[in-house]
């Protein structure tokens, strides 16, 4: 197994705060495979690179202005 000792983990609360999403939204994203997490006992954790990949894969925002 190739595991880096530099792997940063985020708790569910950390991911919620960082992304500005609710716990139920994160669970829904886990269920659909849009986001991946790891279970450690009862704790659900996210590898920081998974959160970064999710952000990088998000489509650009479309902003419309009215004159």
Buried (B, 14 or more C-beta within 10 A) or exposed (E): EEEEEEEEBBEBEBBBEEBEBEEEEBBEBBEEEEBEBEEEEEEBBBBBEBBEEBEEEEEEEEEEEEE
